[in-house]
Amino acid sequence: NASGSAAILGIARSFQTLINEGKLQPPKRTLRFLWVPGLFGTMAYIDAHPEIQGPELGGNFLANLNLDVVGTDLELLHSRLIVTWTPQSISSALTDVVAHMARYVDSIERTTPTGHSNFNYRITPFKGGSDHQIFNDGMIRVPSVMLGHWPDYTHLTSEDTAEKVDPVEMERVELIAAAAFWYLANLSEEQSLRLANLVAAKAQERLARDSQRASSWLLEAPADRLEEMYNEGRRVVTFALEREQQALNSILYFSPLGPSRRFVQTWNQALDNQSQVIIRTLQALVRQRGGNLSFSQVRTFEEREAAAWIPARLTRGPLGHDLPQARLSETERSWYESAEAQSLDTYLLVNFIDGRRTILEIRHSLVGATHPVSVTAVHRFVQDLAKAKLIELRRAN
């Protein structure tokens, strides 16, 4: 139960020792270490420090790493290191930096006191359950990556004891976290150019995967829904482009000088060009299947209603798992058992509520990030948030 606390203590002590010995200069940017009770302590700390906001909200907090359940003996517990990325609503170069550091640590041969220990890790999409979900909340927007081990049958049990910890695995996690944050805390202009190349190359790969997802929708759609699924596929590409450009632009929070800015702009244009090619490919796929594209902008009644309202958050931090249901009537709560309601990624949906997007735009972003969901389902969930006094709704101009 103390492995994460021990790891960040080891990182802080190592940095301070190397600085005191003159082997490292003090970092150019502040590194803050938090020892708090999981989730509840972090939320209390966030509440006590309203200045903790990401740069997109005007704050100075650029990145976060959450170390939770680290140092696990991989072979004893049949486990692996899980590197959990930010949700799709918040994108940062941090994710590619941490993944790159993990690959580097994987190349280092190490043995444990009991013999050779293979490094086993996975890079996985966002999933909540720990403190990173608080920092990634849409009202905080500090990009946060989690390092933790799973599965772990001893988790939160009396079996979670010191002999389950592998010192080499603990060292690996500390190396990944320490190297990633020291690199970002001291990012030079030259390093920012190399980082832009890395992020852009990975962005191209992710755009290609998203184009495959959009294409599969078209290939699986019946003939009478081809144009509808083309529009949904286009939303995937549009959202993916925004997400990857956001990651590239985040480099400028660490290195805002002219050469970095110009280089990032060049890569942004390259990604924009790639997205346009993908969209033309989707159009060609529709025609190949015998469909027509009218590019009609006519909206249904449900879409017009959803476009008429803009929700704004009234709370800071992720919603409790029982919200908004706990504040609704029994009849209203029953909808949350339906397949329509359970198709919604509600954490992501709430994160898209930024006081600027309409309900329809939130729905389109959610489709771009996940899968097609109905306008009606998103509208109802947002209305329930308003009933529960978790958001307020205002008319769009």
N, C-alpha and C positions, 0 to 999 in steps of 0.2 A: 504493500500500500504506500510505500514511501519512495518508490523508484524514480518517479518523475521529479519529486522534490530533491532527491539526491543528485539526479542528473543536472538539473539547472544550478544547484549549488556547486557541483564540480566544474561546470562551465564558467560560472562567475569567478570562482577561486582561481581557475587557470588563467583567465584573462587578467585578473588583478596581479597575480604573481609575475606573469610575463611583462606586464607594464612596469611593475616595481623593479624588475631586473633590467629594464631598458631594452628588452628583446622585442617589444611592441610599443608603438606610440599609442597614446590614448585615442580611442575611436573618434572619428569626425562627427558621428551622430550618436545620440544617447541610446544606450541599451538599458532597458528596465526589466528587472526580474521580479516575478510575482510568486509568492507562496501563499496560497489561499485555499480554503475548502472548495472542493470541486463544484462548479456551476454556481451554487448559492454564494460562495465567497467572491467569485469573479463578478457576479451581477451586483453584489453589494459594493465592490470596489468601483465598478463602472458607474453606479449611481452616485458614489461619493466624488467621482471625478468626471464631471460632464465635459471637460475639455478633451477627454479621450474620444477622438473621432478621426476617421481616415481623411486623407487629403481631398477626396471628392466632396466632403462635407465641410471643407475649410480647416480641418485639423492637421496636426503635425505628426500623427502616429501612422507610420508607413507600413508596418508589417508585424505579424505576431506568429509565434510558434507555440503550439500546445504539446507538451510532453506528458503523456498519460499512459501508464502501463508500459514502461520501457525496461530494457535490460533483461527481458525474459530469456531463459534458457530454451532456445528454439527446439533442440532435440528432445529435451526432457518433457516439454509440454506440447510438442508437435505443433509449434506455432510459427508465425512469421511476423516481420515488421510491416505494418500498414502505414503508408504515407498517404494521408487523406487530403485531397485538394480543397480549395475554396469552392463554394457553390457557384453555379453559373451566373448568379446575379452580381458577383463581384470578381473581378479578374485582375491578376497582378503577375509581374515577372517573378515574384516570390516562388510561385509553384514550379516554374522551370528551373530556378536556382536550386531549390531543395532536391528536385528529382536528379539534377546533374550531380549534386554532391553525393546523393545516394549511390549513383552509378560509380563515382570515383571511389567511395569507401568499399564498394563491392569488389573493386580491383585489388584491394590490399589483402594479402594473405596473412591470416592470423591463426594462432592456435590457442586453445584454452588450457587451463591446468589439467583437463581430462582428455585433451587431444585436439584434433582438427575440428574447427567449427565453420561450416558453410554459412554464408550470409544468405538469408532467404527473405526477400522483401517484395512488396507489391505497391504500385502506384494506383490508387483507387479514386473514383469520383467522390464528391462530398457526401458525407453521411454525418448526422448529428450524434448526440449522446455524450458530448464532453464540451469543455470550455471554448473550443474553437467556434462553436455555433453562436456564442454570444458575440465575439468580436466580428464575425461575419454578418451579423444582423444588419438589415438595411438602414437602421437609424444610428449605427455605429460605424460600419463599413471600414473596419481595419482588416485587411486581408489576412486570413489566418489558416495555417496548415497544421495538421495534427500528425505527430509521430507516436505510434502506439502499437502494441503487439496483440494479435488476435489470430486464432481463438486462444482462450486461456480459461481452463476449467476452474482455476483457483481464484478467479477474479471476485473480489469482495467477499471472500470466504476465509475461514480460519486456516485453510491450506495455503494461503498467500504468504509464504514465509521466505526468509532470506536465501535459503538454499535453492530456491527456484530462479535466482538471479544469476546470470552469466556475466562476469566482469568484462569479457570481450564484447558481448552484445551491447552492454551499457556504454562501453567506449565507442562503439560504432555510432550509436544514436547521438552521443555527445559530439562526436566529430562532425556528423551531418549538420546538427543544429548550430554548433559553434562556427563552423566554416561558412555556412550560409549567412548567418547574421553578421559575422565579422566582415565578410565580403561586401554585403549591402551597406553596412555602416561606414565603410571606407571607399565606396565605389568611386573610382577615378573616371575622368573623361574617356581615356583609352579603354578602360574596362567596360564602360557603358556601351561603346561601339561593339565590342565583342558580345556583350549581353544582348544587344538588339539583334545581332545575327542569330544567336541561339533562340531567342523568343520567336523571331520571325520564322525560322526554319520549322520550329515546333508548331507555330500557328498554321503554317501551310499544311502540315500533316493533319491537324485537327479540322481545318476547313475541308480537306478532302474526305475525312471520315463523315463529317456532317453532310456533305454532298451525297455520299453513299446512302445515308439514312433517308434524305429527301427523295432520292431516286427510287428507293425501295418502296416508299409510299405510292409513288406513281405506278410502279410495276405491279403492285398488289391491288390497286384501286379498280373497281368496276368501271366500264366505259362511261357511264353517266356521271361519274364523280371525278373524272380526270382534271377538269379545270379547278374544282374545289381543292383537290390534293396538290395541284400545282401551286395554288396560292399558299397552302400550308407549307409546302416545301420551300417556297421562296422565303417564307418567314423564318425557316430554319437557317437559310443562308444569310439573310439580313441580320439575324440575331448573332450568328457565329462571327460575322465580320465585326460587329460592334464589340463583342466579347474579346476578340483577339486584338483589335486596335486598342481597347482599354488596357490590355496587358502590356502592349508595346509602349503606350503613353505613360504607364506607371514608372517606366525607367527614368522619365524626366523629373519625377519627384526626388530621385536620388542624384541625378546629374542633369541640371537644367540648362547647361551652357549651349551656345549656338551650334557647334558641330554635332552634338548629340541630338538636338532638336531637329536639325536638317536631315540627319540620317534616319531618325524615327519616322519623319514625314515621308521620306522616300520609300521605306518599307510599308508604311500605311497605304501608299498609293499602289504598291505591288499587290498587297492583299485585296484592295478594292478591285483591281483588275482581275484577280483570280476569282473573286466572287461573281463578277459580271460574266465571266466565262462559264461558271457553274450554272448560273441562271439561264443562259442561252442553251446549255446542255439539257436542262430540265424542260425547256420549251420544245427542243427537238425531240425529246422522249415522248412528250404528249402527242406530238404530230405523228411520231413513229407508230404510236398505238391507235392512230386514227381519230384522235381528239382534236377539238378546236379551242382556241384561246380568244375569248372576246375582250379580256382585260376589263371586264365590267366592274364598275365601282358601286353598283347598286347594293345597298345594305338591306338585310332583313329587319323586321321590327325589333327583334332581340338585339341585333347589332346596333341599331340606332339608339335604343335605350341605354345600352352599355357605353356607347360613345358620349352620352350626355352627362356622365357623372365622373368626377375625379375624387378618389378617396385619399385621405391623408392620415398618417399614423398619429395616435395620441399616446403611445407607449414607446419606451426605448428598451430594446432587448427582445429575444425570442418570446413568443407567446407560450404559455403553459400548454401541456399536451391535451388538457381538457377544455381548451378555449377554441372557439366561442361557445361550444356546446353547453358548458356548465351554466351559462347565463341565459340559456334559451328554455322554452317550454319543452315538456316531454314530447309533444307532437313535432315540434321543430327539430328536436335532437334526433328523431328517428331517421331523418334524411341522411344523416352521416353514416348510416349503415349501408346505404345504397352503393352500387358499383359506380354511379356517376360521381358521388362525393369522394369515394376512395380513389378515384383516378387522379385526383388533384394532389400535386406536391405543394402542400399548404405552406411549408417553410419558405419555399421559393416564391410562391404567390405573394405572401406577405412581404417578402423582401423587395418585390417589384412595386409595392405601394410606396411611392416617393413624393406624392403631392403634385406630380406633374402628369403622370400617365392617367389616361382614362381607364375605366374598367375594361373596355374593348382592347386598348393597347396593352394592358396587363395580361389579358388573355392571349394576345398574339405573342408576347414575350414568353409566356409559359409554354405555348406550343413550340416556339423556336428552340427552347431549352430542353423540352421533354418529348411530348407526343400530342397529337390532337386531343383537345378537350372541348366540351361544349361551352358556348358563350353563356348559356343559362346557368350552368354549374358554377362558373366563376362569378357571375353576377350575384347568384344566391349567397355564395360564401361571403362575398364582400358586404352584402346587405346584412348578413348575420353578424359580421364584425361590427357594423354600425349599431345594430340592436344591442350588442354587448358593450357598447361605448368604448371600443378599442380603436376605432377610427371615426373620422367625420367625413361626410360626403358634401361636395359642393358642385353646383352646376358648371359644366364646361362652357366656355365662352362660345 
